[in-house]
Amino acid sequence: MSMSNEYQPINCDDYDSLEATCQQHLTLTLELRNGETLTGKAKDIVSRKQVEYLMVEENGTLRELRLDHIVSFSNPGIGKVVVSES
């Protein structure tokens, strides 16, 4: 990922996998580029001003995570997916 703040779309297969986790409301463990790791329920993917976000419910709070800030996501049912740029 580039060090600029410009959004870098993720690989289509990874996007589709995230979309499926939202449809199933799976609980994911996510690793972010800033080193943070969190666990939350995948809710939706939204797009604003050509930037895509994963909506995750973490401890009752809804968070927006830029897709290009996600390093990986995992769930026992799907295993671990390492996210790559398109």
VEXDOGU-431248 format. One record per residue: chain; residue in one letter; residue number from 0; x, y, z of N, C-alpha, C in turn. Coordinates in nm, 2 decimals, padded with zeros to 4 digits. Layout:
NODE  pakol  gutor  titor  n_u  n_v  n_w  ca_u  ca_v  ca_w  c_u  c_v  c_w
NODE  A  A  NUM  X  Y  Z  X  Y  Z  X  Y  Z;
...
***
This chain:
NODE  pakol  gutor  titor  n_u  n_v  n_w  ca_u  ca_v  ca_w  c_u  c_v  c_w
NODE  A  M  0  00.08  -00.12  00.00  00.00  00.00  00.00  00.09  00.12  00.00;
NODE  A  S  1  00.05  00.22  -00.07  00.12  00.35  -00.08  00.11  00.42  00.05;
NODE  A  M  2  00.20  00.50  00.09  00.20  00.57  00.21  00.11  00.69  00.21;
NODE  A  S  3  00.06  00.73  00.09  -00.03  00.84  00.08  -00.17  00.81  00.14;
NODE  A  N  4  -00.25  00.90  00.15  -00.38  00.88  00.21  -00.48  00.85  00.10;
NODE  A  E  5  -00.44  00.84  -00.03  -00.52  00.81  -00.14  -00.57  00.66  -00.13;
NODE  A  Y  6  -00.70  00.64  -00.15  -00.76  00.51  -00.13  -00.71  00.42  -00.24;
NODE  A  Q  7  -00.67  00.30  -00.20  -00.62  00.19  -00.30  -00.72  00.08  -00.29;
NODE  A  P  8  -00.80  00.06  -00.39  -00.90  -00.05  -00.39  -00.83  -00.19  -00.36;
NODE  A  I  9  -00.91  -00.27  -00.29  -00.85  -00.41  -00.26  -00.89  -00.50  -00.37;
NODE  A  N  10  -00.83  -00.62  -00.37  -00.85  -00.72  -00.47  -01.00  -00.76  -00.47;
NODE  A  C  11  -01.06  -00.79  -00.59  -01.20  -00.82  -00.60  -01.24  -00.95  -00.52;
NODE  A  D  12  -01.15  -01.05  -00.52  -01.18  -01.17  -00.44  -01.19  -01.14  -00.30;
NODE  A  D  13  -01.10  -01.06  -00.24  -01.10  -01.02  -00.10  -01.23  -00.94  -00.07;
NODE  A  Y  14  -01.26  -00.85  -00.16  -01.39  -00.77  -00.15  -01.51  -00.86  -00.14;
NODE  A  D  15  -01.51  -00.96  -00.23  -01.63  -01.06  -00.23  -01.63  -01.14  -00.10;
NODE  A  S  16  -01.51  -01.17  -00.05  -01.51  -01.25  00.08  -01.56  -01.17  00.19;
NODE  A  L  17  -01.52  -01.04  00.20  -01.57  -00.95  00.30  -01.72  -00.93  00.29;
NODE  A  E  18  -01.77  -00.91  00.17  -01.91  -00.90  00.14  -01.99  -01.02  00.19;
NODE  A  A  19  -01.94  -01.14  00.17  -02.00  -01.26  00.22  -02.00  -01.27  00.37;
NODE  A  T  20  -01.90  -01.22  00.44  -01.90  -01.22  00.58  -02.01  -01.12  00.64;
NODE  A  C  21  -02.03  -01.01  00.56  -02.14  -00.92  00.60  -02.27  -00.99  00.59;
NODE  A  Q  22  -02.30  -01.06  00.48  -02.42  -01.12  00.46  -02.45  -01.23  00.56;
NODE  A  Q  23  -02.35  -01.29  00.61  -02.36  -01.39  00.72  -02.35  -01.34  00.86;
NODE  A  H  24  -02.32  -01.21  00.87  -02.29  -01.14  01.00  -02.19  -01.22  01.08;
NODE  A  L  25  -02.08  -01.26  01.02  -01.98  -01.33  01.09  -01.90  -01.24  01.18;
NODE  A  T  26  -01.85  -01.30  01.29  -01.76  -01.23  01.38  -01.62  -01.25  01.32;
NODE  A  L  27  -01.55  -01.14  01.30  -01.41  -01.15  01.24  -01.31  -01.10  01.33;
NODE  A  T  28  -01.19  -01.15  01.32  -01.07  -01.09  01.38  -01.00  -01.02  01.27;
NODE  A  L  29  -00.98  -00.89  01.29  -00.92  -00.81  01.18  -00.79  -00.75  01.23;
NODE  A  E  30  -00.69  -00.75  01.14  -00.56  -00.69  01.16  -00.55  -00.57  01.07;
NODE  A  L  31  -00.52  -00.45  01.13  -00.51  -00.33  01.05  -00.37  -00.29  01.03;
NODE  A  R  32  -00.35  -00.20  00.93  -00.22  -00.16  00.89  -00.15  -00.08  01.00;
NODE  A  N  33  -00.22  -00.02  01.09  -00.16  00.06  01.20  -00.12  -00.03  01.32;
NODE  A  G  34  -00.14  -00.17  01.30  -00.09  -00.26  01.41  -00.21  -00.30  01.50;
NODE  A  E  35  -00.32  -00.24  01.49  -00.44  -00.27  01.58  -00.50  -00.41  01.53;
NODE  A  T  36  -00.54  -00.48  01.63  -00.62  -00.61  01.61  -00.75  -00.59  01.68;
NODE  A  L  37  -00.86  -00.62  01.61  -00.99  -00.61  01.68  -01.08  -00.73  01.63;
NODE  A  T  38  -01.18  -00.75  01.71  -01.28  -00.86  01.68  -01.41  -00.79  01.68;
NODE  A  G  39  -01.49  -00.81  01.58  -01.62  -00.75  01.57  -01.71  -00.83  01.46;
NODE  A  K  40  -01.83  -00.80  01.47  -01.93  -00.86  01.37  -01.94  -00.77  01.25;
NODE  A  A  41  -01.92  -00.84  01.13  -01.92  -00.77  01.00  -02.07  -00.74  00.97;
NODE  A  K  42  -02.09  -00.61  00.94  -02.23  -00.56  00.92  -02.26  -00.52  00.78;
NODE  A  D  43  -02.17  -00.45  00.71  -02.20  -00.39  00.58  -02.07  -00.33  00.52;
NODE  A  I  44  -02.07  -00.32  00.39  -01.97  -00.24  00.32  -02.04  -00.12  00.26;
NODE  A  V  45  -01.98  00.00  00.29  -02.04  00.12  00.24  -01.93  00.20  00.16;
NODE  A  S  46  -01.97  00.28  00.07  -01.88  00.36  -00.01  -01.92  00.51  00.00;
NODE  A  R  47  -01.82  00.59  00.03  -01.84  00.74  00.04  -01.72  00.80  -00.03;
NODE  A  K  48  -01.75  00.89  -00.12  -01.65  00.97  -00.19  -01.54  00.88  -00.25;
NODE  A  Q  49  -01.58  00.77  -00.31  -01.49  00.67  -00.37  -01.40  00.60  -00.28;
NODE  A  V  50  -01.43  00.59  -00.15  -01.36  00.52  -00.05  -01.46  00.42  00.01;
NODE  A  E  51  -01.41  00.29  00.02  -01.50  00.18  00.07  -01.46  00.15  00.22;
NODE  A  Y  52  -01.57  00.13  00.30  -01.55  00.10  00.44  -01.62  -00.03  00.48;
NODE  A  L  53  -01.56  -00.10  00.57  -01.63  -00.22  00.63  -01.69  -00.17  00.76;
NODE  A  M  54  -01.82  -00.19  00.78  -01.89  -00.15  00.90  -01.88  -00.28  00.99;
NODE  A  V  55  -01.82  -00.26  01.11  -01.80  -00.37  01.21  -01.86  -00.32  01.34;
NODE  A  E  56  -01.94  -00.41  01.40  -01.99  -00.39  01.54  -01.89  -00.45  01.64;
NODE  A  E  57  -01.83  -00.36  01.72  -01.73  -00.41  01.82  -01.78  -00.36  01.95;
NODE  A  N  58  -01.81  -00.46  02.04  -01.85  -00.43  02.18  -01.97  -00.33  02.18;
NODE  A  G  59  -02.07  -00.35  02.09  -02.19  -00.27  02.08  -02.17  -00.14  02.01;
NODE  A  T  60  -02.05  -00.11  01.96  -02.02  00.02  01.89  -01.99  -00.01  01.74;
NODE  A  L  61  -02.05  00.07  01.65  -02.03  00.05  01.51  -01.90  00.13  01.47;
NODE  A  R  62  -01.81  00.06  01.40  -01.69  00.12  01.35  -01.68  00.11  01.20;
NODE  A  E  63  -01.62  00.21  01.14  -01.59  00.21  01.00  -01.45  00.19  00.98;
NODE  A  L  64  -01.41  00.09  00.90  -01.27  00.06  00.87  -01.25  00.06  00.72;
NODE  A  R  65  -01.16  00.15  00.68  -01.13  00.16  00.54  -01.08  00.02  00.49;
NODE  A  L  66  -01.13  -00.02  00.38  -01.09  -00.16  00.33  -00.94  -00.16  00.30;
NODE  A  D  67  -00.88  -00.05  00.26  -00.73  -00.06  00.23  -00.65  -00.04  00.35;
NODE  A  H  68  -00.71  -00.03  00.47  -00.64  -00.03  00.60  -00.64  -00.17  00.66;
NODE  A  I  69  -00.71  -00.27  00.60  -00.72  -00.40  00.66  -00.61  -00.49  00.60;
NODE  A  V  70  -00.53  -00.55  00.69  -00.42  -00.63  00.64  -00.48  -00.77  00.62;
NODE  A  S  71  -00.56  -00.82  00.72  -00.62  -00.95  00.71  -00.74  -00.96  00.80;
NODE  A  F  72  -00.82  -01.06  00.77  -00.94  -01.09  00.85  -00.96  -01.24  00.86;
NODE  A  S  73  -01.01  -01.29  00.97  -01.02  -01.43  00.99  -01.15  -01.46  01.07;
NODE  A  N  74  -01.19  -01.59  01.05  -01.31  -01.65  01.12  -01.28  -01.80  01.11;
NODE  A  P  75  -01.32  -01.87  01.22  -01.29  -02.02  01.21  -01.36  -02.09  01.09;
NODE  A  G  76  -01.47  -02.03  01.04  -01.54  -02.10  00.93  -01.48  -02.07  00.80;
NODE  A  I  77  -01.40  -01.96  00.78  -01.34  -01.92  00.66  -01.19  -01.92  00.66;
NODE  A  G  78  -01.13  -01.93  00.77  -00.98  -01.93  00.78  -00.94  -01.78  00.78;
NODE  A  K  79  -00.81  -01.76  00.75  -00.75  -01.63  00.74  -00.74  -01.58  00.60;
NODE  A  V  80  -00.78  -01.46  00.57  -00.76  -01.40  00.44  -00.67  -01.28  00.45;
NODE  A  V  81  -00.56  -01.28  00.38  -00.47  -01.17  00.37  -00.51  -01.08  00.26;
NODE  A  V  82  -00.54  -00.96  00.29  -00.60  -00.86  00.19  -00.48  -00.81  00.10;
NODE  A  S  83  -00.51  -00.80  -00.03  -00.41  -00.74  -00.12  -00.48  -00.64  -00.21;
NODE  A  E  84  -00.40  -00.55  -00.26  -00.45  -00.44  -00.34  -00.49  -00.50  -00.48;
NODE  A  S  85  -00.58  -00.43  -00.55  -00.62  -00.48  -00.68  -00.52  -00.46  -00.78;
***
